[in-house]
Amino acid sequence: MPDADISTLEAVALAATRSAAVAGYAWVGRNDQKGADAAATSAMRAALADAPGRGTVVIGEGEKDDAPMLFNGEVVGNGHGPDFDIAVDPLEGTSFCARDLPGSLATIAFGEAGTLWSPGPGFYMDKIVVPPRAKDVIDLDDPPEKTLAKVAEALGKEVADLRVVIMDKPRHKELIARVLRAGAAVQTPAGGDVGGSLAVLMPTFDIDLLLGVGGTPEGVMTAAAVRALGGGMLGRLAPQRDEEADAIRAAGMSLDRVYDCAELVAGDAFFVASGVNGGPLLGRPRTGGGTTVVESLLISRGQIRHITHTTFD
């Protein structure tokens, strides 16, 4: 994709996540996840409506969460410009937003047309995310103890010095216990594996790898950031219900195939997030005196950019 097109689409994506973040922030602490989702989605859809070009949503959160999300196959934009793929979660961490816990983000990734992987009816995937220095040593079939040893060696650390992000879910009880027994430290957020993956990739965070099962939309968006920064990532579909597994098989997809980052995102791509209710990555929108300030993160073309945007009423 030409640099001029990428720059144009970066501005579109930033506008979309900022709009979603401000809309979602109005629902912080209201204990209404679907209301917050709907507000963020509506704002993001409106921001994307006049995007220069034709964007196709390859993967969104609506089907997985039965939420009012931008849906798979939805087309946005005015048609006057490049074609591009979209992976999106207008409100990553809806429970955080609803309960006013830190970490909720408005997120989106753009890629060249036809380059973002579509998981079809697969809603969940097993993932490993590591920094660039460890990208050649990971294997999704390794037991966690072996993964820790290999990553530690690649990073020049002892296993006891590693810090691992694993979401605090019942499905991860054994995984967390094994990582702890191996001697590594574990950070267990209640959700938000996009944020956990970003912490692995960003040098200002003391996180060495992410393990465990999370959503496929989050996986593809994470892969866009991983590819842009040269990190390592592997993923494999991990259905959480028999119906999901049956649907994957009926679609002719394998439950055993492991996808690397270049298969999840097969061309130029970038990732954007804006803060909704604050957290270690991004602050919440701030309003007052007729101004609104939104903090965003753009990961593109090998760079991480923190952007503070101010609008005036």
Secondary structure, DSSP 8 states (H G I E B T S, - for coil): --HHHHHHHHHHHHHHHHHHHHHHHTTTTSS-HHHHHHHHHHHHHHHHHT-SSEEEEEE-SHHHHT-S---TT-EES-SSS-EEEEEEEEEE-HHHHHHT-TT-EEEEEEEETT-B---TT--EEEEEEE-GGGTTT--TTS-HHHHHHHHHHHHT--GGG-EEE----GGGHHHHHHHHHHT-EEE--SS-HHHHHHHHH-TTS---EEEEEEEHHHHHHHHHHHHHHT-EEEEEE--SSHHHHHHHHHTT--SS--EEHHHHB-S-EEEEEEESS--SS----EEETTEEEEEEEEEETTEEEEEEEEEE-
